[in-house]
Amino acid sequence: MALSYGLIALADPVFSLGFGLHEVFIYHLVFSAILISLIPWVQRNPAWAPNLGYYYLGSLLLKFFVFALVFPAVVTAENIPSKEALLMLSPLFIALVCEVLFLKQALDKMNV
C-alpha cells in the first residue's frame, strides 16, 4: 500500500496545496540535519547534557511551528485529501526515526 502511494507521488509530485513532496522531504532533511548536528554540541556542554531529551522535545515543537511558517497552506487548509496527508506524514516519520536513533546513541554514550 505504501509503495502504491509512493508511485502515485512520483507520477504526480505536486500537491493540490501548491507544493511538492520533494519540498517536504527537503524541509525535514534540513531540519533533521541541523538537529542531529546540534546534539553532540549540546552533549559536550556539561550544563546542558542532562536535559538533552527535553531539548529534543522542544525542538519537535519548533519543527512544527517552522513547518507551519514554511508551508502555511497545510495549516490553513480545510480539507486535505487523505493521499496527500499520508504522503506529507511519511517524511516526518522517516526523519523522526533517524533523529530518535541518533539521540538514543547520544544518550547511551552519556549513560543516562
C-alpha positions in Angstrom: 0.0 0.0 0.0 2.8 2.4 0.9 4.5 1.6 -2.3 1.4 2.5 -4.3 1.3 5.9 -2.6 4.9 6.4 -3.4 4.3 5.6 -7.0 1.4 8.0 -7.1 3.6 10.7 -5.6 6.3 10.1 -8.3 3.7 10.4 -11.0 2.0 13.5 -9.5 4.7 15.2 -7.4 2.8 18.5 -6.8 0.1 18.6 -4.1 -3.2 20.4 -4.5 -1.9 22.7 -1.8 0.7 24.1 -4.2 4.0 22.4 -3.2 5.6 19.1 -4.0 6.5 16.1 -1.8 10.2 16.7 -2.5 9.9 20.1 -0.8 8.5 18.5 2.3 11.4 15.9 2.2 13.9 18.7 1.9 12.4 20.6 4.8 12.6 17.5 7.1 16.1 16.6 5.8 17.5 20.1 6.5 15.8 20.4 9.9 16.9 16.9 10.9 20.5 17.5 9.8 20.7 20.7 11.8 19.2 19.0 14.8 21.5 15.9 14.6 24.5 18.2 14.2 23.5 20.1 17.4 23.1 17.0 19.6 26.8 16.4 20.0 27.4 20.1 20.7 24.8 20.1 23.4 26.1 16.8 24.7 29.6 18.2 25.3 28.2 21.1 27.4 28.0 19.7 31.0 25.3 22.1 32.0 23.0 21.2 29.1 23.8 17.5 28.7 21.4 16.2 31.4 18.5 17.8 29.7 19.2 16.6 26.2 15.9 14.7 25.9 13.9 17.8 26.9 15.7 19.9 24.3 14.8 17.3 21.7 11.2 17.5 22.7 11.3 21.3 22.4 12.9 21.0 19.0 9.9 18.9 17.9 7.6 21.8 18.7 9.9 24.2 16.9 9.9 21.9 13.9 6.1 22.0 13.8 6.0 25.8 14.1 8.7 26.3 11.4 6.8 23.8 9.2 3.6 25.9 9.7 5.6 29.1 8.6 7.2 27.4 5.6 4.0 25.6 4.4 1.1 27.8 5.6 -1.3 26.1 3.2 -1.2 22.9 5.2 -2.3 24.7 8.4 -5.0 26.8 6.8 -6.4 24.0 4.5 -9.9 22.9 5.4 -9.9 19.6 3.6 -6.6 17.8 2.7 -7.1 14.6 0.6 -6.1 11.5 2.6 -3.5 10.6 0.0 -1.7 13.9 0.4 -2.0 13.8 4.2 -0.3 10.3 4.2 2.4 11.5 1.8 3.2 14.5 3.9 3.5 12.4 7.0 5.9 9.9 5.5 8.9 12.2 5.5 8.0 13.3 9.1 8.2 9.7 10.3 11.4 8.9 8.4 13.0 12.0 9.9 11.7 11.2 13.4 13.1 7.7 13.3 16.5 8.9 12.3 16.5 11.7 14.9 15.5 9.3 17.7 18.1 6.7 16.8 20.8 9.3 16.8 19.5 10.8 20.1 19.4 7.3 21.6 23.1 6.7 20.7 24.0 10.1 22.3 22.1 9.2 25.5 23.6 5.8 25.6 27.1 7.3 25.4 26.2 9.5 28.4 24.9 6.5 30.4 21.6 8.4 31.1 
